[in-house]
């Protein structure tokens, strides 16, 4: 008896999606949302999704420019509204949207939204994590004396407070001398604001990396490309990451990679996951950590492309939801398991984001979603 070729198994699995007669309509609608967030979906698929009224994709950071260009002149008012509300339109795209919107009331609404977003852009004084200036014409302090006076007026905060960097400090991020002056401030909010700078002088980085406030160190790890390796490793011991700064500190260019295997059996689960990033790590280690009792470790392992299909099938049914979601998105998951997830209303929306879905299959999924709902049986 001979084994069935792997390609034949995959083809049979994907063929299950072509049997649309008994497909739950809710599943097809879930596919639309998920495919819109699938980073492997080609532009033609994304444009077809717009034609079906799926606008969630317009909020993507990596959206192809041609898709947004199509959205602002789309025939459907819903799609044009989605583009306007995305907060990602250029001045040229706003002009095209306003010019091609036939309804005067909607055009007036779009014009108000454009003015609001333009004003917000004009108040911006820094990158992500920096607050907006109070008005477009606001200017930061310039001289050391003015900077010292502004820092002295900053209120004291509780270390547990959630904070955004001060707009005027953000406006000075490229001023090395101002950063040196402010990094020595006794005001915690000022130091946190300095740590949000994308680049900093070596001595300022060293000062902030030793700060007793761990949020100063976290902000440095998230925002500053000069953050030191040892501090990044220290932050990784207690911070898993946030949606605002995805991947940090683990994806920081200065994060140490070599020698992380020594943490494979560390009692801290956040340290155990680091072993997977060591260049010397193996698929065997990924398999081992996929069985870890701590969900933090299983979450990291479930994203590893070296995992075997049986392990990913197990993780796809894990008791921890975040483990399951990561396994559903792993392109190494078998076609058979992925198709099962795509046909289940509980998982279809997330599974449709898996970059391993073949592009012809994506196009078929969109075609299925276009089909009219079957008439109810009498």
Buried (B, 14 or more C-beta within 10 A) or exposed (E): EEEEEEEEEBEEBBEEBEEEEEBEBEBBBBBBBBBBBBEBBEEBBBBBBBBBEBBBBBBBEEBBEEBBBBBBBBEBEEBBBBBBBBEBBEEEBBEBBBEEBEEEEBBEBBBEBBEEBBEEEBBBBBEEBBBBBEEEEBEBBEEEEEBEEBBEEBEEBEEEEEBBBBBBBBBBBEBBEBBBBBBEBEBBBBBBBBBBBEBBBEEBBBBBBEBEBEBBBBBBBBBBEBBBEEBBBBBBEEBEBEEEBEEBBBEBEBBBEEEBBEBBEBEBBBBBBBBBBBEEBEEEBBBBBBEBEBBBBBBBBBBBEBBBBEBBBBBBEBEBEEBBBBBBBBEBBBBBBBBBBBBEEEBBBBBBBBEBBEEEBBBBBBEBBEEEEEEEEE
